[in-house]
């Protein structure tokens, strides 16, 4: 079918990543991934298995509240008159099949040329840390339970030193093919409410495991094992071993993907 006969569908997803081996579908169908589950469901709902573009390829155990996907589907035959669902009806069917583990929060057609990954201007993540002495079983799947108060002032000082465009190789899993690890970290916040600490991250893009490495490093600063003044040296060295350890995946959520005003 010609490209002009297809329309781009855009879905905003939320999911609990606990039982998934990340976003990306694997060759082994026994490996459970968000993309694999979604693609299988779309094949039943829409009558074809679309090629999906995703804004953020979340790791195993990472959650999403505002993940965005896009895919082309047949135009003339795609609508209530043909018996096939439009975006809203796709959302209803997917939520019936996959909810509450994976749900569609919003659905619609996107402008021509829209791509969930390449049209995005920023991704926003939050990392949540439970500082209470006793873990809360009702939120344990979505926070890192690390009992004891962390020192906010040095963590905020370290965060200010990380904002901007840098080579974040010290905070990234080494990419294949020598791909760049330069990213523009637009915002990094450290906030506390009661016994929960929240770290907010906004960047044009993140390399593999970057947010979790930054979160682990900020926690090390809050514990006193890394001095905030060391951050520029750690960034310049570009050595993963110099930064803090990876924070657990369960505390991380992709909150929102930012697009231009017309998208």
TORZAVO-865101 format. One line per field, with one value per residue (C-alpha): residue in three letters; residue number from 1; x, y, z. Coordinates in nm, 4 decimals, m for minus. Example, Ala and Ser with C-alpha at 12.3 -4.5 7.8 and 13.67 -1.06 7.14 Angstrom:
<pts>
code ALA / SER
pos 1 / 2
px 1.2300 / 1.3670
py m0.4500 / m0.1060
pz 0.7800 / 0.7140
</pts>
This chain:
<pts>
code UNK / UNK / UNK / UNK / UNK / UNK / UNK / UNK / UNK / UNK / UNK / UNK / UNK / UNK / UNK / UNK / UNK / UNK / UNK / UNK / UNK / UNK / UNK / UNK / UNK / UNK / UNK / UNK / UNK / UNK / UNK / UNK / UNK / UNK / UNK / UNK / UNK / UNK / UNK / UNK / UNK / UNK / UNK / UNK / UNK / UNK / UNK / UNK / UNK / UNK / UNK / UNK / UNK / UNK / UNK / UNK / UNK / UNK / UNK / UNK / UNK / UNK / UNK / UNK / UNK / UNK / UNK / UNK / UNK / UNK / UNK / UNK / UNK / UNK / UNK / UNK / UNK / UNK / UNK / UNK / UNK / UNK / UNK / UNK / UNK / UNK / UNK / UNK / UNK / UNK / UNK / UNK / UNK / UNK / UNK / UNK / UNK / UNK / UNK / UNK / UNK / UNK / UNK / UNK / UNK / UNK / UNK / UNK / UNK / UNK / UNK / UNK / UNK / UNK / UNK / UNK / UNK / UNK / UNK / UNK / UNK / UNK / UNK / UNK / UNK / UNK / UNK / UNK / UNK / UNK / UNK / UNK / UNK / UNK / UNK / UNK / UNK / UNK / UNK / UNK / UNK / UNK / UNK / UNK / UNK / UNK / UNK / UNK / UNK / UNK / UNK / UNK / UNK / UNK / UNK / UNK / UNK / UNK / UNK / UNK / UNK / UNK / UNK / UNK / UNK / UNK / UNK / UNK / UNK / UNK / UNK / UNK / UNK / UNK / UNK / UNK / UNK / UNK / UNK / UNK / UNK / UNK / UNK / UNK / UNK / UNK / UNK / UNK / UNK / UNK / UNK / UNK / UNK / UNK / UNK / UNK / UNK / UNK / UNK / UNK / UNK / UNK / UNK / UNK / UNK / UNK / UNK / UNK / UNK / UNK / UNK / UNK / UNK / UNK / UNK / UNK / UNK / UNK / UNK / UNK / UNK / UNK / UNK / UNK / UNK / UNK / UNK / UNK / UNK / UNK / UNK / UNK / UNK / UNK / UNK / UNK / UNK / UNK / UNK / UNK / UNK / UNK / UNK / UNK / UNK / UNK / UNK / UNK / UNK / UNK / UNK / UNK / UNK / UNK / UNK / UNK / UNK / UNK / UNK / UNK / UNK / UNK / UNK
pos 1 / 2 / 3 / 4 / 5 / 6 / 7 / 8 / 9 / 10 / 11 / 12 / 13 / 14 / 15 / 16 / 17 / 18 / 19 / 20 / 21 / 22 / 23 / 24 / 25 / 26 / 27 / 28 / 29 / 30 / 31 / 32 / 33 / 34 / 35 / 36 / 37 / 38 / 39 / 40 / 41 / 42 / 43 / 44 / 45 / 46 / 47 / 48 / 49 / 50 / 51 / 52 / 53 / 54 / 55 / 56 / 57 / 58 / 59 / 60 / 61 / 62 / 63 / 64 / 65 / 66 / 67 / 68 / 69 / 70 / 71 / 72 / 73 / 74 / 75 / 76 / 77 / 78 / 79 / 80 / 81 / 82 / 83 / 84 / 85 / 86 / 87 / 88 / 89 / 90 / 91 / 92 / 93 / 94 / 95 / 96 / 97 / 98 / 99 / 100 / 101 / 102 / 103 / 104 / 105 / 106 / 107 / 108 / 109 / 110 / 111 / 112 / 113 / 114 / 115 / 116 / 117 / 118 / 119 / 120 / 121 / 122 / 123 / 124 / 125 / 126 / 127 / 128 / 129 / 130 / 131 / 132 / 133 / 134 / 135 / 136 / 137 / 138 / 139 / 140 / 141 / 142 / 143 / 144 / 145 / 146 / 147 / 148 / 149 / 150 / 151 / 152 / 153 / 154 / 155 / 156 / 157 / 158 / 159 / 160 / 161 / 162 / 163 / 164 / 165 / 166 / 167 / 168 / 169 / 170 / 171 / 172 / 173 / 174 / 175 / 176 / 177 / 178 / 179 / 180 / 181 / 182 / 183 / 184 / 185 / 186 / 187 / 188 / 189 / 190 / 191 / 192 / 193 / 194 / 195 / 196 / 197 / 198 / 199 / 200 / 201 / 202 / 203 / 204 / 205 / 206 / 207 / 208 / 209 / 210 / 211 / 212 / 213 / 214 / 215 / 216 / 217 / 218 / 219 / 220 / 221 / 222 / 223 / 224 / 225 / 226 / 227 / 228 / 229 / 230 / 231 / 232 / 233 / 234 / 235 / 236 / 237 / 238 / 239 / 240 / 241 / 242 / 243 / 244 / 245 / 246 / 247 / 248 / 249 / 250 / 251 / 252 / 253 / 254 / 255 / 256 / 257 / 258 / 259 / 260 / 261 / 262 / 263
px 0.0000 / 0.1337 / 0.2575 / m0.0160 / m0.2780 / m0.1517 / m0.1973 / 0.0261 / m0.1313 / 0.0099 / m0.0480 / 0.0559 / 0.1220 / 0.1624 / 0.2980 / 0.4321 / 0.7693 / 0.8293 / 0.7559 / 0.9052 / 1.2563 / 1.2479 / 1.0753 / 1.2428 / 1.1022 / 1.3416 / 1.3913 / 1.2884 / 0.9096 / 0.9338 / 1.1114 / 0.8383 / 0.8771 / 0.6410 / 0.6924 / 0.6339 / 0.3111 / 0.1873 / 0.2703 / 0.0941 / m0.2141 / m0.2146 / m0.1978 / m0.5268 / m0.6921 / m0.5888 / m0.5446 / m0.1740 / 0.1515 / 0.2781 / 0.6355 / 0.6467 / 0.8623 / 0.9050 / 1.0231 / 1.2213 / 1.3512 / 1.3085 / 1.5246 / 1.4064 / 1.2042 / 1.1665 / 0.8156 / 0.6396 / 0.3592 / 0.3951 / 0.5663 / 0.4829 / 0.4658 / 0.3747 / 0.3071 / 0.1482 / m0.1749 / m0.3825 / m0.5835 / m0.8946 / m0.9727 / m0.8874 / m1.2023 / m1.5446 / m1.6964 / m1.4617 / m1.5195 / m1.1603 / m1.1051 / m0.9857 / m0.7281 / m0.9808 / m1.1265 / m0.7758 / m0.7115 / m1.0301 / m0.9416 / m0.5803 / m0.6838 / m0.9314 / m0.6609 / m0.3526 / m0.4700 / m0.3856 / m0.0252 / m0.0111 / m0.2683 / m0.3239 / m0.3739 / m0.4316 / m0.4749 / m0.5110 / m0.3746 / m0.0427 / 0.0619 / 0.2366 / 0.6047 / 0.5583 / 0.7892 / 0.7650 / 1.1421 / 1.2828 / 1.0161 / 1.0744 / 1.2649 / 1.3013 / 1.2348 / 1.1449 / 1.2191 / 1.1690 / 1.3575 / 1.1888 / 1.3653 / 1.1849 / 1.3880 / 1.1518 / 1.2808 / 1.0192 / 0.9314 / 0.5778 / 0.4321 / 0.1858 / 0.4571 / 0.7555 / 0.7405 / 0.7916 / 1.0557 / 1.4037 / 1.3671 / 1.6873 / 1.6293 / 1.7899 / 1.7982 / 2.0265 / 2.1869 / 1.9972 / 2.2339 / 2.5345 / 2.3062 / 2.1653 / 2.5149 / 2.6200 / 2.3050 / 2.3883 / 2.7304 / 2.5765 / 2.3277 / 2.4288 / 2.5845 / 2.8529 / 2.9992 / 2.8185 / 3.0350 / 3.0994 / 2.7264 / 2.6435 / 2.6781 / 2.9313 / 2.7326 / 2.8129 / 2.9957 / 3.1523 / 2.8315 / 2.8404 / 2.7566 / 2.7229 / 2.3849 / 2.2244 / 2.0885 / 1.8377 / 1.7230 / 1.8139 / 1.6180 / 1.6346 / 1.3214 / 1.1890 / 0.8337 / 0.7981 / 1.0066 / 1.0255 / 1.3090 / 1.2441 / 1.5072 / 1.3834 / 1.5719 / 1.5022 / 1.7297 / 1.7110 / 1.7926 / 1.9537 / 2.2062 / 2.1694 / 2.1425 / 2.2333 / 1.9495 / 2.0087 / 2.3827 / 2.3167 / 2.0689 / 2.3190 / 2.5875 / 2.3644 / 2.2789 / 2.6527 / 2.6896 / 2.4006 / 2.5700 / 2.8998 / 3.1040 / 3.1404 / 3.2070 / 3.0018 / 3.3204 / 3.4407 / 3.1642 / 3.3443 / 3.6478 / 3.4290 / 3.2582 / 3.5929 / 3.7453 / 3.4613 / 3.5215 / 3.2152 / 3.4040 / 3.4511 / 3.0785 / 2.8291 / 2.6692 / 2.3463 / 2.0347 / 1.7782 / 1.5484 / 1.2264 / 1.2612 / 1.2668 / 0.9672 / 0.9505 / 0.7038 / 0.6632 / 0.7951 / 0.8084 / 0.7244 / 0.6811 / 0.3629 / 0.1981 / 0.2578
py 0.0000 / 0.3469 / 0.5692 / 0.8201 / 0.5582 / 0.5270 / 0.7507 / 0.7909 / 0.6838 / 0.8258 / 0.6638 / 0.7834 / 0.4831 / 0.4201 / 0.0922 / m0.0872 / m0.2138 / m0.4546 / m0.7763 / m0.6691 / m0.7153 / m0.3597 / m0.1974 / m0.3552 / m0.6771 / m0.9739 / m1.2575 / m1.5064 / m1.4671 / m1.6086 / m1.2894 / m1.0538 / m0.6927 / m0.3963 / m0.3656 / m0.7370 / m0.7323 / m0.4157 / m0.5366 / m0.8692 / m0.6886 / m0.4419 / m0.7303 / m0.8575 / m0.5171 / m0.3501 / m0.6517 / m0.5906 / m0.5884 / m0.2292 / m0.1055 / 0.0980 / 0.4027 / 0.4782 / 0.7928 / 0.6145 / 0.2570 / 0.1951 / m0.0674 / m0.3782 / m0.2810 / 0.0866 / 0.2343 / 0.4925 / 0.7384 / 0.9273 / 0.6996 / 0.7907 / 0.5513 / 0.6080 / 0.3764 / 0.3895 / 0.2056 / 0.1725 / 0.4856 / 0.4156 / 0.0876 / 0.2235 / 0.3517 / 0.2612 / 0.2185 / m0.0718 / m0.2383 / m0.1584 / 0.0724 / 0.4320 / 0.5465 / 0.5876 / 0.2441 / 0.0985 / 0.2542 / 0.1038 / m0.2421 / m0.2270 / m0.1152 / m0.4028 / m0.6493 / m0.5133 / m0.3003 / m0.2249 / m0.3316 / m0.1374 / 0.1288 / 0.3880 / 0.7304 / 0.9176 / 0.8240 / 1.0082 / 1.0720 / 1.2586 / 1.4977 / 1.3488 / 1.2891 / 1.2568 / 1.0057 / 0.9380 / 0.9169 / 1.1642 / 1.4349 / 1.4587 / 1.7590 / 1.6348 / 1.3446 / 1.3917 / 1.1230 / 1.1103 / 0.8911 / 0.8251 / 0.7220 / 0.6110 / 0.7203 / 0.5764 / 0.3120 / 0.0594 / m0.0085 / 0.0691 / m0.2395 / m0.0207 / 0.1744 / m0.0601 / m0.1476 / 0.2182 / 0.3495 / 0.2633 / 0.1942 / 0.3315 / 0.4033 / 0.7124 / 1.0813 / 1.1971 / 1.5418 / 1.7641 / 2.0638 / 1.8755 / 1.6790 / 2.0049 / 2.1499 / 1.8420 / 1.8630 / 2.2203 / 2.1092 / 1.8417 / 2.0628 / 2.1619 / 1.9893 / 1.7395 / 1.4094 / 1.1838 / 0.8769 / 0.8402 / 0.7850 / 0.5689 / 0.2102 / 0.2159 / 0.2428 / 0.0126 / 0.1467 / 0.4345 / 0.6390 / 0.9756 / 1.0061 / 1.3857 / 1.4940 / 1.8223 / 1.7883 / 2.0730 / 2.0325 / 1.8273 / 1.8811 / 1.7341 / 1.7619 / 1.6029 / 1.5537 / 1.3801 / 1.0602 / 1.0549 / 1.2074 / 1.2830 / 1.3494 / 1.5115 / 1.4827 / 1.6589 / 1.6257 / 1.6258 / 1.2532 / 1.0078 / 0.7369 / 0.3833 / 0.3745 / 0.7448 / 0.8453 / 0.5549 / 0.6298 / 0.9972 / 0.9011 / 0.6610 / 0.9287 / 1.1885 / 0.9381 / 0.8809 / 1.2583 / 1.2651 / 0.9889 / 1.1780 / 0.9263 / 1.1645 / 1.5369 / 1.7653 / 1.9386 / 1.6126 / 1.6094 / 1.8164 / 1.5884 / 1.2769 / 1.4116 / 1.5080 / 1.1659 / 0.9869 / 0.6673 / 0.4791 / 0.3501 / 0.7042 / 0.7763 / 0.6232 / 0.2827 / 0.2298 / 0.3073 / 0.0218 / 0.0286 / 0.0187 / 0.3806 / 0.5249 / 0.6457 / 0.8104 / 1.0875 / 1.2824 / 1.3330 / 1.6885 / 1.7806 / 2.1039 / 2.3100 / 2.1654 / 1.8064
pz 0.0000 / m0.0846 / 0.1972 / 0.1180 / 0.2046 / 0.5615 / 0.8631 / 1.1675 / 1.4957 / 1.8171 / 2.1584 / 2.5031 / 2.7273 / 3.0968 / 3.2291 / 3.5315 / 3.4092 / 3.6982 / 3.5093 / 3.1747 / 3.0384 / 2.9121 / 2.6168 / 2.3138 / 2.1692 / 2.1710 / 1.9252 / 2.1892 / 2.2268 / 2.5789 / 2.6895 / 2.8005 / 2.6818 / 2.6541 / 2.2789 / 2.2262 / 2.4265 / 2.2550 / 1.9043 / 1.9613 / 2.0890 / 1.7974 / 1.5536 / 1.6979 / 1.7310 / 1.4041 / 1.1811 / 1.1155 / 1.3085 / 1.2782 / 1.2946 / 1.6159 / 1.6913 / 2.0617 / 2.2376 / 2.5109 / 2.5136 / 2.8852 / 3.0562 / 3.2393 / 3.5462 / 3.4475 / 3.4416 / 3.2257 / 3.2811 / 2.9512 / 2.6998 / 2.3393 / 2.0444 / 1.6809 / 1.3898 / 1.0439 / 0.9707 / 0.6555 / 0.5776 / 0.3677 / 0.5430 / 0.8854 / 1.0504 / 1.1851 / 0.8366 / 0.7652 / 1.0984 / 1.2020 / 1.4988 / 1.4919 / 1.7496 / 2.0307 / 1.9668 / 1.9517 / 2.2934 / 2.4356 / 2.3026 / 2.4232 / 2.7698 / 2.7890 / 2.6879 / 2.8655 / 3.1565 / 3.4263 / 3.3595 / 3.0307 / 2.9450 / 2.6721 / 2.8319 / 2.5055 / 2.1391 / 1.8108 / 1.4649 / 1.4351 / 1.1569 / 0.8555 / 0.9210 / 1.2980 / 1.4637 / 1.8378 / 1.8707 / 1.6212 / 1.6619 / 2.0385 / 2.1753 / 2.5346 / 2.7702 / 3.1366 / 3.3969 / 3.7718 / 4.0149 / 4.3505 / 4.6708 / 4.9871 / 5.2917 / 5.5524 / 5.7925 / 5.6812 / 5.3158 / 5.2028 / 5.0300 / 4.8365 / 4.6564 / 4.6797 / 4.3067 / 4.2094 / 4.4512 / 4.5702 / 4.9421 / 5.0914 / 5.4618 / 5.6142 / 5.5239 / 5.2446 / 5.2545 / 5.0104 / 4.9936 / 4.8490 / 4.6146 / 4.4776 / 4.4414 / 4.2436 / 4.0288 / 3.9272 / 3.8061 / 3.5833 / 3.4010 / 3.0463 / 2.7484 / 2.8435 / 2.7380 / 2.9863 / 2.9155 / 3.2911 / 3.3395 / 3.0380 / 2.9394 / 2.6562 / 2.3299 / 2.0366 / 1.7334 / 1.9232 / 1.9184 / 2.0939 / 2.4629 / 2.4455 / 2.5779 / 2.6865 / 3.0385 / 3.0521 / 3.4113 / 3.7193 / 4.0396 / 4.3897 / 4.6061 / 4.9233 / 5.0430 / 5.3789 / 5.3502 / 4.9704 / 4.7728 / 4.4051 / 4.1402 / 3.8194 / 3.4898 / 3.1603 / 2.8554 / 2.4782 / 2.5028 / 2.7439 / 2.6696 / 2.8039 / 3.1873 / 3.2148 / 3.4491 / 3.6857 / 3.6956 / 3.7669 / 4.0396 / 4.1975 / 4.1863 / 4.3512 / 4.6253 / 4.6806 / 4.7155 / 4.9638 / 5.1635 / 5.1681 / 4.9673 / 4.6693 / 4.7143 / 4.4885 / 4.3751 / 4.2200 / 3.9597 / 3.6910 / 3.7227 / 3.6989 / 3.3869 / 3.2279 / 3.3008 / 3.1210 / 3.3170 / 3.4380 / 3.7431 / 3.8747 / 3.9099 / 4.1498 / 4.1082 / 3.9157 / 4.1141 / 4.1000 / 3.7978 / 4.0010 / 4.1167 / 3.7640 / 3.5624 / 3.2202 / 3.3040 / 2.9816 / 2.6298 / 2.4948 / 2.1343 / 1.9427 / 1.9890 / 1.6773 / 1.7861
</pts>
